[in-house]
């Protein structure tokens, strides 16, 4: 059997062996967070935080403005192309 095929089979065996391990070591980030939270656990965090009502009106207004600007640009391009097509001699 060629050497590169043998290495592939050994690597596949090692992956199967590693996946079947009873105990899996946590990642470095998981260990770091566990150590940090041991003395100072994080507070509860809601799945979806409450929306910030202070600036929500402005945000919705700006989305309408941007929508109107985009639709206005599309309409202007359509009118310009129609005008160019109308003026073109046949």
C-alpha positions, 0 to 999 in steps of 0.5 A, spaced: 500 500 500 502 506 498 505 511 504 500 516 503 494 511 503 497 508 509 497 515 513 490 517 511 488 510 514 492 512 520 489 519 521 482 516 520 483 511 525 486 516 530 480 521 528 475 515 530 479 513 536 479 520 538 471 521 537 470 515 541 473 518 547 469 518 554 472 524 556 473 530 552 477 536 554 474 543 553 477 548 549 481 553 551 476 558 551 471 554 555 477 553 560 478 560 560 471 562 561 470 557 566 475 559 571 473 567 570 466 565 572 468 560 578 469 567 582 464 572 578 458 568 575 455 572 569 448 575 570 442 572 567 441 574 560 434 574 556 434 570 549 432 577 546 433 583 550 428 588 550 428 593 545 431 600 546 425 605 546 429 611 546 431 611 539 426 606 536 422 612 532 428 615 529 431 608 527 424 607 523 424 613 520 431 613 517 429 606 514 423 609 511 427 615 508 432 610 505 426 606 502 423 612 499 430 614 496 432 607 493 425 607 490 426 614 487 432 612 484 429 606 481 424 610 478 428 615 476 433 610 472 426 607 469 424 614 467 431 616 464 431 609 460 424 610 457 426 617 455 432 615 452 429 609 448 423 614 446 428 619 443 432 614 440 431 614 432 429 608 429 
